[in-house]
Amino acid sequence: MKSGATSPNRVVIIGGGAAGLFAAGRAAELGARVLLLEKMPHPGMKLNITGKGRCNVTNMAPTAEFITHFGRNGRFLRQALSRFSNADLVEFLEQKGVRCVTERGDRVFPASNRAEEITSALTYWLNAHGAEIRTLATVLGIATKDQRVSGVTFCATPYGKAPATLIRAADSKTAPADSVILATGGASYPATGSTGDGYDFAEETGHRVIPARPALVPLVTSGPTAKRLQGLSLKNVTAALLVDGEKRRKLLGEMLFTHFGLSGPIILTLSREAGDELKDGKKVEISIDLKPALDESKLDARLIREFQAQNRRQFQTILKTLLPQKLIPVCIDLTKIPADKQGHHITAGERNRLCGWLKNFKFEVLRTRSFKEAIVTAGGVDLKQIDPRTMESKLIKGLFFAGEVIDLDGDTGGFNLQAAFSTGWVAGSSAAGG
């Protein structure tokens, strides 16, 4: 509340994504005068495409486990999750008429499988509490005075209709504010409005920004092998990240081959670390274990049984009991075992090569794909300059941060949206004086 004032706090939210909508709704619910500025034609455009349009809203992992999915920065989330947890989110959505279901891996989706249902529920919540949503509003900067916010300058020029120089020269206005919440998102999926503007606003107000880079993003690999397997999805395999030959992390789950390399849930989760190591000039590889349920000795015993049981069949035929059809010609080429060689003629050395390939199908990673394909952005406003209890800046009074604009990114599986909702809830509560 403004010093000596009895009128409601004036709260301006920059960005109408998951964090911005949640912050706006919470602040309005607590009685603040809320103005949400969104430069796109509609709020929630990125939210509407999350989870391939299904919207994986959260993950029901316990808090201690939940924060491990954000790496060493996960500890920052503990305060926000204690105030608005994954269970609180599900209860909140149910109260708003959005029934949720929990699927494999504790991932939570709306039962309708429609992300738009989440956006609609949040927008209705805002409207019900009198929040104003102004779309096609290009924010030009955050006004400050004596190390505290005083307003937000913006222009009503339609997004994409004029270059930045013309936008800045156009007529603009400043919305006075007691509190400003920066919730512009990161730089991933720029077509939805996440173009990294928030980093500039943060730096202009004196904050340090950790350089942005794509996270939860497909990987580009060398050679023609991935392209040969394009469209093949594998389940229950493990992918290990190798850096200069050293194994860093291994995940079990699903992956996908593309025309340029590797994708799918376990690959996306490994991608941030892979990208960081590549920027440091390290050699990065992905090793795929196609038979993770069997160690090498058990796998070798199975291969012996297969070759004995099908001793007069050709190698390419025997492989049908071990691999998807699309992998068979690749296996033959990489193991250099003749396709027409009969099972009883396969040598111990050839069997060992096959066993080794099945346990270590390796790809060299050249780079990550671009921000256009990244689900989230790594990097952002330095967490050391944000109070985790309130999401308020430690440098500028009345300036709050929420969502992907801060240096916090997690694994795939609903973790990032929950972080956006929780930090948005805390920022909205604090900005409103709650």
C-alpha positions in Angstrom: 0.0 0.0 0.0 1.2 3.5 -0.8 2.5 5.4 2.2 -0.2 7.4 3.7 -2.8 6.3 1.2 -6.1 4.4 1.6 -6.7 3.6 -2.0 -5.8 0.2 -3.4 -2.3 -0.4 -4.7 -1.9 0.2 -8.4 -0.2 -2.9 -9.8 1.0 -3.1 -13.4 1.9 -6.5 -14.8 4.1 -6.7 -17.9 3.4 -9.9 -19.8 0.2 -12.0 -20.1 1.6 -15.5 -20.0 1.2 -18.1 -17.3 3.1 -16.1 -14.6 1.6 -12.7 -15.6 -2.0 -14.0 -15.6 -1.6 -15.6 -12.3 0.1 -12.6 -10.7 -2.6 -10.3 -12.1 -5.4 -12.5 -10.9 -4.0 -12.9 -7.4 -3.3 -9.1 -7.0 -6.8 -8.3 -8.2 -8.3 -10.9 -5.9 -6.6 -9.1 -3.0 -8.1 -5.8 -4.0 -5.4 -4.1 -6.0 -6.1 -2.0 -9.1 -4.5 -4.2 -11.7 -3.5 -3.4 -15.3 -2.0 -6.2 -17.3 -0.1 -5.2 -20.5 0.3 -7.8 -23.2 1.9 -7.0 -26.5 0.2 -9.9 -28.4 -3.4 -9.8 -29.6 -4.4 -12.3 -26.8 -3.0 -13.3 -23.4 -1.8 -16.8 -22.9 -0.6 -17.5 -26.4 2.4 -19.6 -25.3 0.3 -21.3 -22.6 -2.2 -22.4 -25.2 0.5 -24.5 -27.0 2.2 -26.1 -24.0 2.2 -29.8 -23.8 1.3 -30.0 -27.6 -1.9 -28.1 -26.7 -2.8 -30.3 -23.7 -1.0 -28.1 -21.1 1.0 -30.1 -18.6 0.1 -27.7 -15.8 2.2 -29.2 -13.0 3.8 -32.3 -11.6 2.7 -33.9 -8.3 6.3 -34.7 -7.1 6.9 -33.9 -3.4 8.5 -30.5 -2.9 11.9 -31.9 -2.0 12.0 -33.9 -5.2 10.3 -31.1 -7.2 13.0 -28.6 -6.6 15.7 -31.0 -7.7 14.3 -30.8 -11.2 15.6 -27.2 -11.4 19.2 -28.1 -10.7 21.2 -26.0 -8.2 18.8 -23.0 -8.6 15.9 -25.1 -7.4 16.3 -24.0 -3.8 15.1 -20.6 -4.7 11.6 -22.1 -5.4 11.1 -23.5 -1.9 9.5 -20.4 -0.5 7.1 -19.9 -3.5 6.1 -23.6 -3.4 5.4 -23.4 0.3 2.9 -20.6 -0.4 1.4 -22.1 -3.5 2.2 -25.7 -4.1 1.3 -28.2 -6.9 -1.6 -29.4 -4.7 -2.8 -25.8 -4.3 -2.8 -25.3 -8.0 -4.9 -28.4 -8.7 -7.4 -27.4 -6.0 -7.4 -23.8 -7.5 -8.1 -25.1 -11.0 -10.8 -27.5 -9.8 -12.5 -24.5 -8.0 -12.4 -22.6 -11.3 -14.2 -25.5 -13.0 -11.1 -27.1 -14.6 -11.0 -30.8 -13.7 -7.5 -32.3 -13.7 -6.1 -35.7 -14.2 -2.7 -37.1 -13.2 -0.9 -39.3 -15.7 2.4 -41.2 -15.9 5.3 -39.5 -14.2 3.0 -37.5 -11.9 2.2 -35.1 -14.7 -1.1 -33.2 -14.4 -3.3 -32.2 -17.3 -6.7 -30.7 -17.7 -9.1 -33.6 -18.2 -10.3 -31.9 -21.4 -6.8 -32.1 -22.8 -7.3 -28.4 -23.9 -4.8 -25.8 -22.9 -7.3 -23.1 -23.8 -9.4 -24.2 -20.9 -6.6 -23.0 -18.5 -6.2 -19.7 -20.2 -10.0 -19.1 -20.3 -10.3 -19.9 -16.5 -7.5 -17.5 -15.6 -8.8 -14.8 -17.9 -12.3 -15.2 -16.3 -10.7 -15.0 -12.9 -9.0 -11.7 -13.8 -12.2 -10.2 -15.2 -14.3 -11.3 -12.2 -12.0 -9.3 -9.9 -11.9 -6.2 -12.1 -8.4 -6.5 -13.5 -7.9 -4.7 -16.8 -6.2 -6.5 -19.6 -4.8 -4.3 -22.4 -3.5 -6.3 -25.4 -1.4 -4.9 -28.3 0.4 -2.8 -25.7 4.1 -2.5 -26.4 6.0 -1.7 -23.2 8.8 0.8 -23.6 10.3 0.8 -20.1 9.8 0.9 -16.4 9.8 4.3 -14.7 11.6 4.6 -11.4 12.3 7.4 -8.9 14.5 7.2 -5.9 15.1 3.5 -6.3 11.5 2.5 -6.5 9.0 2.0 -9.4 6.7 4.8 -10.3 5.0 3.5 -13.5 5.3 1.7 -16.8 5.6 3.5 -20.2 3.9 1.8 -23.1 2.5 2.4 -26.5 -0.6 1.1 -28.2 1.1 0.4 -31.5 -0.1 -3.0 -32.7 2.6 -5.7 -32.3 4.6 -6.3 -35.4 3.2 -3.3 -37.3 6.2 -1.0 -36.9 9.9 -1.3 -36.2 11.1 -0.6 -32.7 12.4 2.9 -33.7 8.9 3.9 -34.8 7.3 2.4 -31.8 9.5 4.5 -29.5 8.8 7.6 -31.5 5.1 7.1 -31.4 2.8 8.6 -28.8 3.2 6.8 -25.5 1.7 7.0 -22.1 2.8 6.1 -18.6 0.6 4.1 -16.3 1.4 5.1 -12.7 2.2 2.2 -10.5 3.0 1.4 -6.9 4.1 -2.0 -7.9 5.3 -3.5 -11.2 5.6 -7.2 -11.9 7.9 -8.2 -14.8 6.5 -11.4 -16.2 7.6 -11.2 -19.9 8.7 -14.8 -20.2 12.0 -15.8 -21.8 13.1 -16.0 -25.4 11.7 -19.3 -26.4 8.8 -19.6 -29.0 9.2 -15.9 -30.0 6.2 -16.1 -32.3 4.1 -16.2 -29.1 5.6 -12.9 -27.8 8.5 -14.3 -25.8 11.3 -12.3 -27.4 13.5 -11.5 -24.4 12.2 -7.9 -23.8 12.1 -8.5 -20.1 15.9 -8.9 -20.0 16.3 -5.4 -21.4 13.8 -3.9 -18.8 15.7 -5.7 -16.0 19.1 -4.5 -17.1 17.7 -0.9 -17.6 16.7 -1.0 -13.9 20.2 -2.1 -12.9 19.7 -5.9 -12.6 22.2 -8.5 -13.7 20.9 -10.9 -16.4 22.4 -14.3 -16.8 22.8 -14.8 -20.6 19.8 -16.5 -22.1 20.1 -19.8 -24.0 17.7 -22.4 -25.2 16.6 -25.2 -22.8 14.4 -28.2 -23.2 15.4 -28.0 -26.9 16.2 -30.7 -29.5 19.8 -31.5 -30.3 21.5 -31.5 -33.7 23.8 -34.4 -34.2 26.6 -35.2 -36.8 26.3 -37.8 -39.5 23.3 -39.2 -41.4 22.2 -41.8 -38.8 19.5 -39.7 -37.1 18.0 -38.7 -40.5 17.8 -42.4 -41.5 15.8 -43.0 -38.3 13.6 -39.9 -38.7 10.2 -40.3 -37.1 11.2 -43.4 -35.0 10.2 -43.0 -31.3 11.7 -45.2 -28.7 10.3 -45.9 -25.2 12.0 -47.3 -22.1 15.5 -46.5 -23.3 18.2 -44.6 -21.5 20.1 -41.6 -22.9 23.4 -40.7 -21.2 25.1 -37.3 -21.6 28.8 -37.7 -22.2 31.2 -34.7 -21.9 34.7 -35.3 -23.2 34.0 -39.0 -22.7 32.8 -38.7 -19.1 29.2 -39.7 -18.3 27.4 -36.7 -16.6 23.7 -37.7 -16.5 21.5 -40.6 -17.5 17.7 -40.6 -18.0 15.2 -43.4 -18.7 12.2 -42.7 -20.9 11.1 -41.8 -24.4 13.1 -40.2 -27.2 12.6 -39.4 -30.9 14.8 -39.3 -34.0 14.4 -36.3 -36.3 15.9 -35.3 -39.6 18.5 -33.2 -37.8 19.2 -35.2 -34.7 17.5 -36.2 -31.4 14.4 -35.0 -29.5 11.8 -36.3 -27.1 11.4 -36.0 -23.3 14.7 -37.4 -22.1 16.7 -35.6 -24.8 15.1 -32.3 -24.0 15.9 -32.7 -20.3 19.6 -33.3 -21.1 19.7 -30.4 -23.6 20.5 -27.5 -21.3 23.6 -29.1 -19.9 24.6 -30.3 -23.4 24.3 -26.7 -24.8 26.3 -25.2 -21.9 29.1 -27.7 -22.4 29.2 -27.1 -26.1 29.6 -23.4 -25.5 32.6 -24.2 -23.3 34.2 -26.0 -26.2 33.7 -29.5 -24.8 33.0 -32.6 -26.9 29.4 -33.7 -26.2 27.8 -37.0 -27.1 24.6 -38.8 -26.4 24.8 -42.6 -25.7 21.6 -44.5 -26.0 21.1 -47.8 -24.2 18.5 -49.7 -26.2 18.3 -52.5 -23.6 18.6 -50.8 -20.2 16.8 -53.6 -18.4 19.7 -56.0 -19.1 23.3 -55.6 -18.1 26.0 -56.7 -20.6 26.3 -60.2 -19.3 22.5 -60.8 -19.3 22.2 -59.2 -22.8 25.0 -61.4 -24.1 23.2 -64.5 -22.7 20.1 -63.4 -24.5 21.9 -63.0 -27.8 23.4 -66.4 -27.4 19.9 -67.9 -26.9 18.6 -66.0 -29.9 21.4 -67.1 -32.2 21.1 -70.7 -31.1 17.3 -70.8 -31.4 17.4 -69.2 -34.9 20.7 -70.7 -35.9 19.7 -71.1 -39.6 18.1 -67.7 -40.0 19.8 -64.7 -41.3 21.1 -62.0 -39.0 18.7 -59.4 -40.4 15.8 -61.7 -39.6 17.0 -62.5 -36.1 17.2 -58.7 -35.4 13.4 -58.5 -35.7 13.2 -60.0 -32.2 15.5 -57.3 -30.8 14.8 -54.1 -32.6 12.2 -52.0 -34.4 12.3 -52.5 -38.2 13.7 -49.0 -38.9 16.7 -49.7 -36.6 17.7 -53.0 -38.3 19.6 -51.6 -41.3 21.4 -49.0 -39.1 22.4 -51.8 -36.7 23.8 -53.9 -39.6 25.8 -51.0 -41.0 27.2 -49.9 -37.6 28.1 -53.4 -36.3 29.4 -54.5 -39.7 27.8 -57.9 -39.3 26.6 -59.2 -42.7 22.9 -59.1 -43.0 22.7 -62.5 -44.6 25.0 -64.3 -42.1 23.2 -67.2 -40.4 22.9 -67.3 -36.6 25.2 -70.3 -36.1 28.0 -68.6 -38.1 28.0 -65.4 -36.0 31.3 -65.2 -34.1 31.8 -64.3 -30.5 33.5 -61.1 -31.6 30.5 -60.1 -33.8 28.2 -60.9 -30.9 30.2 -58.7 -28.6 30.1 -55.8 -31.2 26.3 -56.2 -31.3 26.0 -56.2 -27.5 28.2 -53.1 -27.3 26.2 -51.2 -29.9 22.9 -52.1 -28.2 24.2 -50.7 -24.9 26.1 -47.7 -26.4 24.4 -46.3 -29.6 26.3 -43.1 -29.7 25.7 -39.7 -31.4 28.0 -36.7 -31.4 26.1 -33.4 -30.6 27.0 -30.4 -32.7 24.6 -27.8 -31.3 21.1 -27.2 -29.9 18.2 -26.1 -32.0 17.2 -22.4 -31.8 14.9 -20.5 -29.4 12.1 -21.1 -31.9 12.0 -24.7 -30.8 13.0 -24.4 -27.2 10.2 -25.0 -24.7 11.9 -22.8 -22.1 14.8 -20.4 -21.7 17.7 -20.9 -19.4 19.2 -17.8 -17.9 17.4 -14.6 -16.9 17.4 -12.2 -14.0 20.0 -13.1 -11.4 18.3 -14.9 -8.5 20.7 -13.2 -6.0 18.9 -9.9 -6.7 15.4 -11.2 -6.0 13.9 -12.0 -2.6 12.5 -15.5 -2.8 9.9 -14.8 -0.1 8.2 -12.0 -2.0 9.7 -12.1 -5.6 10.6 -8.4 -5.1 13.8 -6.9 -6.4 16.5 -6.3 -3.9 17.5 -3.2 -5.9 14.3 -1.4 -6.8 11.4 -1.1 -4.4 8.1 -2.2 -5.8 9.5 -4.2 -8.7 8.7 -7.9 -8.7 9.6 -10.8 -11.0 7.7 -13.9 -11.9 8.1 -16.8 -14.3 10.6 -17.6 -17.0 12.2 -14.1 -17.0 14.2 -15.1 -13.9 17.1 -17.5 -14.0 15.1 -20.6 -13.2 14.4 -23.4 -15.6 13.4 -27.0 -14.9 13.0 -30.4 -16.6 10.1 -31.2 -18.8 7.0 -32.7 -17.1 5.0 -29.8 -15.7 7.8 -28.3 -13.5 8.2 -25.0 -15.4 4.5 -24.1 -15.5 4.2 -24.7 -11.7 7.2 -22.5 -11.2 5.5 -19.8 -13.2 2.2 -20.1 -11.3 3.9 -20.2 -7.9 6.2 -17.2 -8.5 3.3 -15.4 -10.1 1.1 -16.1 -7.0 3.8 -14.8 -4.7 4.6 -11.7 -6.8 0.9 -10.9 -7.1 0.3 -11.3 -3.4 3.3 -9.2 -2.5 2.6 -6.5 -5.0 -0.9 -6.1 -3.7 0.3 -5.9 -0.2 -1.0 -9.3 0.8 
